[in-house]
């Protein structure tokens, strides 16, 4: 499980704020009625505890939402790096490449 330092925010913060993230959207599309009902009910609750977050994370992994999101993020990083290929190597380009790579290092 990722820590707040690894994520750059508290785990489950988006969920607690009712934000629909790509892993959630994808997983809701793939979920059966029971999983969809559980996810939507969890999102509707004003308080979302760590146990519910872990249960949600397990569902997102099982339903493929995490893997799908990771693949999409990697594809975007590859596009970003390819767009930088037209520029000569420089400290600025190097920093942009590092930022692109860093964006996919966050854990679930």
N, C-alpha and C positions, 0 to 999 in steps of 0.2 A: 504494500500500500504506500502510495506517495505521501510525503509529508507536505506541510504548507510551504516549507522552504523549497522543496523540489518543484512544486506546482506554481509557486509564485502567488498563491492564494490558498484559502482554507479548502480542503477537500469537501466537495459537496456544496460549495458556496453557490454555484449557479443553480443547482437544484433547489436549494433553500430559498432562492430568490425567484423561483418559478420560471427560470429561463429554459427554453427549449434549445438544447445543444444538438449538434449533428449526431453524436452517438445516441441520444434519446430519440430523435426523429427517425433515424434509420431503424433502431430497435423497435419502436412502436409500429413501424410498417411491417416488420417481420414477425412481430409477437402474435401468439394465439390470444384468444379472448381473455383467458385467465391472467396471462402476463400483462396484457394491455390494461386490463382493469386494475391490477395491482399498481402498475407504474402511474397511471392517471390518478388513482386514489392517493398514492404517496405524494405526488406533486401538489395535490389539493390541500394537504395538511399544512397548517401553519408552522408546526414544529417538525423537523426532520432530523432524527437522531442518528448517531453513528451506526447503529445496528441496521437501520433502514438504508443508510447509504451503502453499507457493505452488501446488503441484499440487492440493491439496485445495481451496484457494480457487477455483481455476479450475473445478473440478468443481461446487462449490456454486453458482457463478455460472451455469454452463451448465445445471445441473439445476433452476434457479429457486429454490433455497433462500434465497439472499440477498434476492431481490426479494420473495418471499413473506413473509419475516421483516420486511422494511422496511415492507411494507403492513400487516402485523398491528400493528407498533409504532406506526405512524401512526394507525391506527384506535383504539388504546388511548389515545394522547395526545389525540385528538379527544374521546373519551369523558371523559377526565379534565378537559379544559378545559371541556366542557359542564357537568360536575358543579359546576364552580366558578362558573358563571354566576349561581347563586342568591345569591352573596355580593357585597356592595358592593366596589367597587375599594378596595384597601388595600395597604400594603407587603407584608403577609403573602400576600395573594392574588397579587400580582405575582410574588413569589418562587416560589410554587407553579407559576405559569404558566411561569416561566423554567426550573424544574426539569423540567417536562413536556417543554418544547421541547428542552432540552439532551439529554434521554434519547434522542432520535432523531438527534442530530447525529454520533454515533459512526460511524466508518468501518469498513469490513471490513479 
